[in-house]
């Protein structure tokens, strides 16, 4: 938890309680349904929670927004972001139902009321629209954008890009934040080239100083 407090000093007591409860819950459920590498569980807050929260350092979502987490796995980045943005609605999807059981149990245990889940592939969703799609290392950018684009609401005042420098807490200057935000790592040049889109890219190592975040990035694609 110390690493969360290091970068986020304005969390409410309830948010702090929710974040503090996460590790024990995931340790317990991970013994039954493997959603996190067991050798990585000791790095839970840095590698999973803080990594997810890098999105919160670069984007601010208004109350009432709806966000779909594509291929959430055990609930990342959706669960940490749902704690951070309690007035934003998060819909966590995955094609493996047993992983969503962990998500539901964790969300219920910490009384996270702004999370819903759906056992489905993103490309099979036909009846829902969202303000933003998020994802963490699920598929190539080309596929993520193909799945995300039909799920996004139309912009009202045109697209709005995040303001400010990486590492700050930017606010949206005009219009709506609308598009795909994904977390990726490694050399992305080929993947971006093959995607057919031109994402904005931020280096997470300029947001968080820990060595783990070297060669890890936030990508943002606007419609």
C-alpha positions as a Markdown table, in Angstrom:
| # | Residue | x | y | z |
|---|---|---|---|---|
| 1 | Unk | 0.0 | 0.0 | 0.0 |
| 2 | Unk | 2.9 | 2.4 | 0.6 |
| 3 | Unk | 3.5 | 2.7 | -3.1 |
| 4 | Unk | -0.1 | 3.8 | -3.7 |
| 5 | Unk | 0.2 | 6.4 | -1.0 |
| 6 | Unk | 3.4 | 7.6 | -2.6 |
| 7 | Unk | 1.7 | 8.8 | -5.7 |
| 8 | Unk | -1.9 | 9.3 | -4.6 |
| 9 | Unk | -2.2 | 11.4 | -1.5 |
| 10 | Unk | -5.8 | 12.5 | -1.8 |
| 11 | Unk | -7.6 | 9.2 | -1.4 |
| 12 | Unk | -10.6 | 9.1 | 0.9 |
| 13 | Unk | -10.5 | 6.8 | 4.0 |
| 14 | Unk | -13.0 | 4.5 | 2.2 |
| 15 | Unk | -10.8 | 4.3 | -0.9 |
| 16 | Unk | -7.7 | 3.6 | 1.3 |
| 17 | Unk | -9.7 | 0.7 | 2.9 |
| 18 | Unk | -10.7 | -0.7 | -0.4 |
| 19 | Unk | -7.1 | -0.6 | -1.8 |
| 20 | Unk | -5.7 | -2.1 | 1.4 |
| 21 | Unk | -8.1 | -5.0 | 1.2 |
| 22 | Unk | -7.2 | -6.0 | -2.3 |
| 23 | Unk | -4.1 | -8.0 | -1.8 |
| 24 | Unk | -5.5 | -10.4 | 0.8 |
| 25 | Unk | -8.6 | -10.9 | -1.4 |
| 26 | Unk | -6.5 | -11.7 | -4.5 |
| 27 | Unk | -4.2 | -14.0 | -2.6 |
| 28 | Unk | -7.2 | -15.9 | -1.3 |
| 29 | Unk | -9.0 | -16.1 | -4.6 |
| 30 | Unk | -5.8 | -16.7 | -6.6 |
| 31 | Unk | -5.3 | -20.0 | -4.7 |
| 32 | Unk | -8.7 | -21.1 | -6.2 |
| 33 | Unk | -8.7 | -19.5 | -9.6 |
| 34 | Unk | -5.3 | -18.4 | -11.0 |
| 35 | Unk | -5.6 | -14.8 | -12.3 |
| 36 | Unk | -2.2 | -13.5 | -11.2 |
| 37 | Unk | 1.1 | -15.3 | -11.6 |
| 38 | Unk | 1.8 | -16.7 | -8.1 |
| 39 | Unk | 5.5 | -15.6 | -8.3 |
| 40 | Unk | 4.2 | -12.1 | -9.0 |
| 41 | Unk | 1.8 | -11.8 | -6.1 |
| 42 | Unk | 4.4 | -10.2 | -3.8 |
| 43 | Unk | 4.6 | -7.3 | -6.3 |
| 44 | Unk | 0.8 | -7.0 | -6.4 |
| 45 | Unk | 0.5 | -3.3 | -5.6 |
| 46 | Unk | 3.3 | -2.2 | -7.9 |
| 47 | Unk | 2.8 | -4.5 | -10.9 |
| 48 | Unk | -1.0 | -4.6 | -10.9 |
| 49 | Unk | -2.7 | -1.8 | -8.9 |
| 50 | Unk | -0.2 | 1.0 | -9.6 |
| 51 | Unk | 0.2 | 0.0 | -13.2 |
| 52 | Unk | -3.6 | 0.2 | -13.6 |
| 53 | Unk | -3.7 | 3.6 | -11.9 |
| 54 | Unk | -1.2 | 5.1 | -14.4 |
| 55 | Unk | -4.4 | 5.8 | -16.4 |
| 56 | Unk | -5.7 | 7.9 | -13.5 |
| 57 | Unk | -2.5 | 10.0 | -13.6 |
| 58 | Unk | -3.0 | 10.8 | -17.2 |
| 59 | Unk | -6.8 | 11.0 | -17.6 |
| 60 | Unk | -9.6 | 12.4 | -15.5 |
| 61 | Unk | -13.1 | 10.9 | -16.1 |
| 62 | Unk | -16.2 | 12.9 | -15.3 |
| 63 | Unk | -18.8 | 11.5 | -12.9 |
| 64 | Unk | -21.4 | 9.5 | -14.8 |
| 65 | Unk | -19.0 | 8.3 | -17.5 |
| 66 | Unk | -19.2 | 4.7 | -18.7 |
| 67 | Unk | -16.1 | 2.7 | -19.3 |
| 68 | Unk | -15.7 | -0.9 | -20.7 |
| 69 | Unk | -12.6 | -2.9 | -19.7 |
| 70 | Unk | -11.9 | -5.3 | -22.5 |
| 71 | Unk | -10.4 | -8.6 | -21.4 |
| 72 | Unk | -10.2 | -7.6 | -17.8 |
| 73 | Unk | -8.8 | -11.0 | -16.6 |
| 74 | Unk | -8.7 | -10.7 | -12.8 |
| 75 | Unk | -10.0 | -7.1 | -12.9 |
| 76 | Unk | -7.1 | -5.0 | -14.2 |
| 77 | Unk | -7.1 | -2.1 | -14.9 |
| 78 | Unk | -10.9 | -1.9 | -14.1 |
| 79 | Unk | -11.0 | -2.7 | -10.4 |
| 80 | Unk | -8.3 | -0.1 | -9.3 |
| 81 | Unk | -9.8 | 2.5 | -11.6 |
| 82 | Unk | -13.3 | 1.8 | -10.3 |
| 83 | Unk | -12.0 | 2.5 | -6.7 |
| 84 | Unk | -10.3 | 5.7 | -7.9 |
| 85 | Unk | -13.3 | 7.0 | -9.8 |
| 86 | Unk | -16.3 | 5.9 | -7.6 |
| 87 | Unk | -18.8 | 7.9 | -9.7 |
| 88 | Unk | -17.8 | 6.4 | -13.0 |
| 89 | Unk | -19.5 | 3.2 | -14.2 |
| 90 | Unk | -17.1 | 0.3 | -15.2 |
| 91 | Unk | -18.2 | -2.7 | -17.2 |
| 92 | Unk | -15.6 | -5.5 | -17.0 |
| 93 | Unk | -15.7 | -8.1 | -19.7 |
| 94 | Unk | -13.8 | -11.3 | -20.3 |
| 95 | Unk | -14.2 | -14.5 | -22.4 |
| 96 | Unk | -13.3 | -16.7 | -19.4 |
| 97 | Unk | -16.1 | -16.8 | -16.9 |
| 98 | Unk | -14.1 | -18.1 | -13.9 |
| 99 | Unk | -12.0 | -15.0 | -14.0 |
| 100 | Unk | -15.1 | -12.8 | -13.7 |
| 101 | Unk | -16.1 | -14.8 | -10.6 |
| 102 | Unk | -12.9 | -13.5 | -8.9 |
| 103 | Unk | -13.8 | -10.0 | -10.1 |
| 104 | Unk | -17.3 | -10.2 | -8.7 |
| 105 | Unk | -16.2 | -11.6 | -5.4 |
| 106 | Unk | -13.5 | -8.9 | -5.0 |
| 107 | Unk | -15.9 | -6.2 | -5.9 |
| 108 | Unk | -18.6 | -7.4 | -3.5 |
| 109 | Unk | -16.1 | -7.8 | -0.7 |
| 110 | Unk | -15.0 | -4.2 | -0.9 |
| 111 | Unk | -18.5 | -2.9 | -1.6 |
| 112 | Unk | -17.5 | -1.6 | -5.1 |
| 113 | Unk | -20.9 | -0.7 | -6.4 |
| 114 | Unk | -19.9 | 0.9 | -9.7 |
| 115 | Unk | -18.7 | -2.3 | -11.4 |
| 116 | Unk | -20.7 | -4.7 | -13.6 |
| 117 | Unk | -19.3 | -7.7 | -15.4 |
| 118 | Unk | -20.2 | -9.6 | -18.6 |
| 119 | Unk | -19.0 | -13.0 | -19.8 |
| 120 | Unk | -18.4 | -12.2 | -23.5 |
| 121 | Unk | -16.0 | -11.2 | -26.2 |
| 122 | Unk | -15.9 | -7.5 | -26.9 |
| 123 | Unk | -16.7 | -8.1 | -30.5 |
| 124 | Unk | -19.9 | -9.8 | -29.6 |
| 125 | Unk | -21.4 | -6.9 | -27.6 |
| 126 | Unk | -24.1 | -5.3 | -29.8 |
| 127 | Unk | -26.4 | -3.5 | -27.4 |
| 128 | Unk | -24.1 | -1.2 | -25.3 |
| 129 | Unk | -22.2 | 2.0 | -25.8 |
| 130 | Unk | -19.5 | 3.5 | -23.7 |
| 131 | Unk | -17.6 | 6.7 | -23.4 |
| 132 | Unk | -14.2 | 5.0 | -23.1 |
| 133 | Unk | -12.7 | 1.6 | -23.6 |
| 134 | Unk | -9.7 | 0.5 | -21.6 |
| 135 | Unk | -7.5 | -2.6 | -21.7 |
| 136 | Unk | -4.2 | -4.0 | -20.4 |
| 137 | Unk | -2.0 | -6.2 | -22.6 |
| 138 | Unk | -4.8 | -8.2 | -24.1 |
| 139 | Unk | -4.3 | -8.1 | -27.8 |
| 140 | Unk | -2.5 | -6.2 | -30.6 |
| 141 | Unk | -3.6 | -2.5 | -30.9 |
| 142 | Unk | -5.1 | -3.2 | -34.3 |
| 143 | Unk | -7.5 | -5.8 | -32.8 |
| 144 | Unk | -8.2 | -3.7 | -29.7 |
| 145 | Unk | -9.2 | -0.7 | -31.9 |
| 146 | Unk | -11.4 | -2.9 | -34.1 |
| 147 | Unk | -13.2 | -4.2 | -31.1 |
| 148 | Unk | -13.5 | -0.9 | -29.3 |
| 149 | Unk | -14.6 | 1.5 | -32.1 |
| 150 | Unk | -18.2 | 0.1 | -32.4 |
| 151 | Unk | -18.6 | 0.2 | -28.7 |
| 152 | Unk | -17.9 | 3.9 | -28.3 |
| 153 | Unk | -20.5 | 6.6 | -28.1 |
| 154 | Unk | -20.3 | 9.4 | -30.7 |
| 155 | Unk | -18.5 | 12.5 | -29.5 |
| 156 | Unk | -20.6 | 15.5 | -28.7 |
| 157 | Unk | -18.2 | 18.4 | -29.1 |
| 158 | Unk | -15.5 | 16.5 | -30.9 |
| 159 | Unk | -12.6 | 14.6 | -29.4 |
| 160 | Unk | -10.8 | 15.9 | -26.4 |
| 161 | Unk | -7.2 | 15.0 | -25.7 |
| 162 | Unk | -5.7 | 14.9 | -22.2 |
| 163 | Unk | -4.1 | 18.1 | -21.2 |
| 164 | Unk | -0.7 | 18.6 | -19.5 |
| 165 | Unk | 2.5 | 16.6 | -19.3 |
| 166 | Unk | 2.8 | 13.0 | -18.3 |
| 167 | Unk | 3.0 | 12.7 | -14.5 |
| 168 | Unk | 0.5 | 15.5 | -13.9 |
| 169 | Unk | -3.2 | 15.2 | -13.2 |
| 170 | Unk | -4.6 | 16.7 | -16.4 |
| 171 | Unk | -8.2 | 17.7 | -17.0 |
| 172 | Unk | -10.1 | 17.7 | -20.2 |
| 173 | Unk | -10.1 | 21.2 | -21.7 |
| 174 | Unk | -13.1 | 20.9 | -24.0 |
| 175 | Unk | -15.5 | 18.3 | -25.3 |
| 176 | Unk | -15.4 | 14.7 | -24.1 |
| 177 | Unk | -12.6 | 12.2 | -23.6 |
| 178 | Unk | -13.7 | 9.5 | -26.0 |
| 179 | Unk | -11.7 | 6.6 | -27.3 |
| 180 | Unk | -9.5 | 3.6 | -26.4 |
| 181 | Unk | -6.9 | 3.8 | -23.6 |
| 182 | Unk | -4.6 | 0.7 | -23.3 |
| 183 | Unk | -1.5 | -0.3 | -21.3 |
| 184 | Unk | 1.3 | -1.9 | -23.3 |
| 185 | Unk | 5.0 | -2.7 | -23.0 |
| 186 | Unk | 8.1 | -3.3 | -25.1 |
| 187 | Unk | 8.9 | -2.1 | -28.6 |
| 188 | Unk | 5.6 | -0.9 | -30.0 |
| 189 | Unk | 6.8 | 0.5 | -33.4 |
| 190 | Unk | 5.7 | -2.5 | -35.5 |
| 191 | Unk | 2.4 | -2.9 | -33.6 |
| 192 | Unk | 1.5 | 0.7 | -34.0 |
| 193 | Unk | 2.5 | 0.7 | -37.7 |
| 194 | Unk | 0.3 | -2.3 | -38.4 |
| 195 | Unk | -2.7 | -0.9 | -36.4 |
| 196 | Unk | -3.6 | 1.8 | -39.0 |
| 197 | Unk | -4.1 | 4.3 | -36.2 |
| 198 | Unk | -1.9 | 7.0 | -34.7 |
| 199 | Unk | -2.1 | 6.8 | -30.9 |
| 200 | Unk | -0.8 | 9.3 | -28.4 |
| 201 | Unk | 1.8 | 7.5 | -26.4 |
| 202 | Unk | 3.1 | 8.3 | -22.8 |
| 203 | Unk | 6.0 | 6.6 | -21.1 |
| 204 | Unk | 4.9 | 5.3 | -17.7 |
| 205 | Unk | 8.5 | 5.6 | -16.4 |
| 206 | Unk | 8.0 | 9.3 | -16.6 |
| 207 | Unk | 4.9 | 9.0 | -14.4 |
| 208 | Unk | 6.2 | 6.4 | -11.9 |
| 209 | Unk | 9.9 | 6.1 | -11.1 |
| 210 | Unk | 10.1 | 2.4 | -10.3 |
| 211 | Unk | 12.2 | 0.3 | -12.6 |
| 212 | Unk | 9.2 | -2.0 | -13.4 |
| 213 | Unk | 7.7 | 0.7 | -15.5 |
| 214 | Unk | 10.6 | 1.0 | -18.0 |
| 215 | Unk | 9.4 | 0.4 | -21.5 |
| 216 | Unk | 5.7 | 0.4 | -20.4 |
| 217 | Unk | 3.3 | 2.8 | -22.1 |
| 218 | Unk | -0.2 | 4.3 | -22.1 |
| 219 | Unk | -1.7 | 4.5 | -25.6 |
| 220 | Unk | -4.7 | 6.7 | -26.4 |
| 221 | Unk | -6.6 | 6.4 | -29.7 |
| 222 | Unk | -9.4 | 8.9 | -30.4 |
| 223 | Unk | -12.2 | 8.1 | -32.9 |
